[in-house]
Amino acid sequence: MIVDDTPANLRLLETMLQEKNYRVLLFPRADIALKAAKKNPPDLVLLDITMPGMDGFQFCASLKADSRLCSTPVIFLSGLNEPADKVKAFSLGGVDYITKPFQLEEVHARVETHLNLRRLQMEVESHNRNLESQVEAYAKEIIASQMATIFALAKLAESRDDNTGKHVERVQIYCRLLAQRLAEKGPYRGEVTPEFINNITFASPLHDIGKVAIVDRVLLKPDKLTAEEFKIMQTHTVIGAQTLATALAKYPQNEFLRTGIAIAQSHHEWWDGTGYPDGIKGREIPLHARITAVADVYDALRSNRCYRLSLPHEEVRAMILEGSGTQFDPDVVAAFIESEDEFFAISCELG
């Protein structure tokens, strides 16, 4: 693109550049050239400075302000020979400055140089984009592999005391639903970010990972547990958290593992402080764990267990409402009530 209000300069440059097999567009006014550039971005601009209306400095500033055009090289071609003019041209983003009257050989040499540089720049950018895409794909593959491994471990723990075999999947969906509700309104709206939702979705299957270490006579007992047996059962929270903490020590930046630890450790804590294993209460309990607590209890009561049959949705709903403010965070219970139709549908579909 050549922008110059002198017809003789336009014709001279057009002839010279076309002889070198360049495709050339001529513009006697900068404002028209700018509109044309936005429709069809040029590879390089030869730009005069002193023109009626929009001058070359204004054209260059507007070009560089456009995200689609900002990397377009601009060579100033002007009769202004003061150092201040040249400094301003470069400060606005110009890559070169040729003083009039110009030599055709010089113009051609600089045009060729900057087009080659632009071509190399575009190749590097393309390579970087491809590299970023490859790295992103590889990272996703690694994460998917990790998730599959962890999910398999969670299923191993689940298989010991769940008759349906889909407890992990259901709790995972319930946790996402509750987190999404909490993100829409209420006191946790700022805390429940997309990253939070993603972490709880993938970490919630780890809530009972510690049950792998609980002996069958306790885990599978069809009758009410004795006080001693209940203490043994309670240890699954600490065992699960400690197991995940061992992995976190090797990968301290892994927020997914950190979330899993909070859930495994605290999903049996109660809002009023009477839960286990630490007896913490209210907002001392990690929000991830408070959400998982409601999801886990709903699914446990709606599923067959070795010691009882599943309960109807309405009965479970009433029990969770009754536990609001004692066992459960009232805001999480409110999110459950808003989502109960979806909970019921999922429990039926994946039952």
VOMAR-358406 format. One record per residue (C-alpha): residue in one letter; x, z, y. Coordinates in steps of 0.001 Angstrom, whole numbers, plus 500000, padded with zeros to 6 digits. Layout:
<nodes>
AXZY;...
</nodes>
This chain:
<nodes>
M500000500000500000;I501353498971503417;V499821500576506520;D500920499085509845;D499028497923512929;T501493495047513565;P500326491879511739;A503823490373511712;N505229493406509872;L502415493278507341;R502976489583506595;L506754489980506360;L506581492935503984;E503842491314501916;T505907488142501399;M509043490065500482;L507339492436498030;Q505195489783496378;E508363487763495716;K509541490827493746;N506279490770491753;Y504705493813493390;R500962493974493891;V500459494596497610;L497498495804499676;L497673495538503488;F495903497798506006;P496123497559509812;R494439500956510255;A495265504310508674;D491687505549508362;I490662502465506358;A493779502796504199;L492985506444503445;K489488505574502221;A490913502783500077;A493552505126498609;K490877507597497534;K489025504841495687;N492108503222494179;P495221505462494352;P498397503477495110;D501752503938493403;L503593504002496733;V502778503817500471;L504830502137503216;L503587503816506383;D503962503158510088;I503623506144512434;T502404504908515814;M498970503381515301;P495651503559517188;G493192506176515935;M494657508000512951;D498458507855513126;G500908507890510242;F501496511644510395;Q497768512336510132;F497407509843507292;C500235511467505326;A498858514977505859;S495416513880504633;L496919512086501644;K498926515143500592;A495882517393500983;D494026515414498297;S494762516727494794;R494487513207493314;L496882511672495853;C499306514468496707;S502041513179494403;T501912509615495808;P505314508802497383;V505195507881501081;I508008505958502808;F507747506085506586;L508595502765508247;S508762503345511997;G510400502437515291;L510614506141516145;N514235507144515814;E514290510717517062;P515461513414514613;A512285515411515321;D510121512506514145;K512073512212510915;V511934515965510301;K508153515940510821;A507764512987508457;F509637514791505682;S507865518096506363;L504518516369505821;G505613515126502405;G507350511834503059;V510022510905500511;D511999508495502737;Y512273507178506303;I513267503622507295;T513839502831510946;K512584499584512505;P513843496940512830;F514391497064509085;Q516398495002506640;L514343493484503823;E517050494287501272;E517025497928502310;V513237498135502099;H513258496578498650;A516014498896497399;R514202502011498577;V510823500833497285;E512353500124493877;T514130503493493815;H511053505535494670;L508800503615492296;N511305504283489507;L511365507964490451;R507577508031490493;R507465506350487100;L509878508928485672;Q507897511752487260;M504697510498485661;E506426510206482288;V507651513798482578;E504174514986483571;S502655513126480654;H505244514585478297;N504565518095479634;R500824517651479172;N501348516483475611;L503724519371474985;E501251521891476415;S498524520395474252;Q500710520662471161;V501698524253471957;E498066525181472591;A496982523590469316;Y499787525373467452;A498872528702469070;K495227528222468102;E496295527442464561;I498363530632464400;I495525532722465847;A493048531165463425;S495384531982460551;Q495744535569461738;M491981535918462148;A491398534562458649;T493877537046457164;I492425540006459034;F488878538938458220;A489849538778454550;L491177542351454730;A487977543479456432;K485942541799453677;L488073543603451099;A487125546947452627;E483495545886452934;S483256544762449325;R483669548314448071;D480393549671449443;D478216546821450753;N475763545204448382;T474997542215450590;G478579541223451298;K477752540169454882;H478078543439456789;V481221542241458575;E479597539015459734;R476461540733460990;V478293543490462868;Q480493540854464452;I477461538949465764;Y475694542128466896;C478752543255468852;R478988539916470625;L475272540055471507;L475541543575472927;A478686542763474900;Q477080539660476367;R474061541708477462;L476282544333479073;A478185541603480911;E474975540378482556;K474002543613484328;G474485547359484423;P477498549611484973;Y479779547749482563;R479273544280484049;G482743544242485640;E484430545683482555;V482903543333479993;T484874540172480739;P485044537023478566;E488294538412477140;F486551541693476319;I483772539827474502;N486282537728472586;N488323540789471576;I485362542819470336;T483999539833468423;F487200539389466463;A488214543054466235;S484871544582465198;P485270543535461521;L488155546036461394;H485937549056462088;D485872550203458430;I489254548869457322;G490310552433456453;K487687552625453689;V490138550818451446;A491895554183451090;I488760556221450268;V488390557084446588;D485415555627444717;R483943559002443784;V483366559630447492;L482773556134448837;L480334555111446106;K478658558460445479;P474873557861445230;D474017561429446270;K474603563407449446;L478267564150450080;T479540567702449946;A481266569118453022;E484664568463451425;E483715564919450444;F482413564205453946;K485766565282455377;I487440562796453054;M485043560065454177;Q485775560835457821;T489448560067457319;H488712556330457060;T488641556207460860;V492120557663461280;I493553555724458335;G492231552460459752;A493561553176463242;Q496969554230461912;T497234551110459786;L496524548876462771;A498871550938464960;T501696550081462571;A501049546394463227;L500728547020466987;A504183548630467021;K505606545266465964;Y503377543272468338;P502854545606471349;Q501338542880473545;N498527542122471110;E495274543180472823;F493269542217469748;L495062544872467667;R494691547406470468;T490940546773470479;G490829547079466694;I492541550481466856;A490031551789469407;I487115550606467292;A488457551874463956;Q489336555273465434;S486242555937467527;H483181554081466226;H481839557322464697;E482242559349467885;W478987560499469462;W478004560241473122;D477407564037473203;G480805564851471657;T479629565890468175;G481073562873466350;Y484385562406464563;P487373562299464232;D488323563557467733;G485076564938469135;I485400562985472376;K482264562255474376;G480647559968476941;R482931557443478548;E485945559058476927;I484915556977473922;P486251553409474297;L483457550995475230;H484430548694472349;A483750551589469954;R480443552560471631;I479187549003471208;T480352548803467597;A478671552147466851;V475214550781467638;A475870547510465801;D477260549326462750;V474429551864462511;Y471758549214462893;D473272547122460126;A473955550077457838;L470333551247458075;R468977547728457605;S471090547162454455;N470854548426450895;R473446551023449979;C474296552697446699;Y472564555877447919;R469397554325449514;L467384551171450192;S467267549337453523;L464923550517456273;P462440548372458267;H463524547108461672;E460924549179463575;E462076552376461899;V465733551631462667;R464831550730466250;A463115554105466662;M466125555951465235;I468533554220467621;L466227554948470577;E466081558589469489;G469874558683469427;S470206557385472997;G472120559954475035;T473133561977471972;Q474686559674469394;F474772556490471468;D475636555351474979;P472236554889476716;D473369551643478371;V474379550170475018;V471031551215473555;A469289549494476475;A471259546328475680;F470172546679472043;I466491546922473016;E466824543762475089;S468413542015472100;E466330543486469286;D464523540249468455;E467869538562467892;F469090541539465850;F466025541306463618;A466436537542463163;I470101537905462238;S469417540721459798;C466857538529458055;E468929535367458113;L472154536977456888;G470531539666454766;
</nodes>
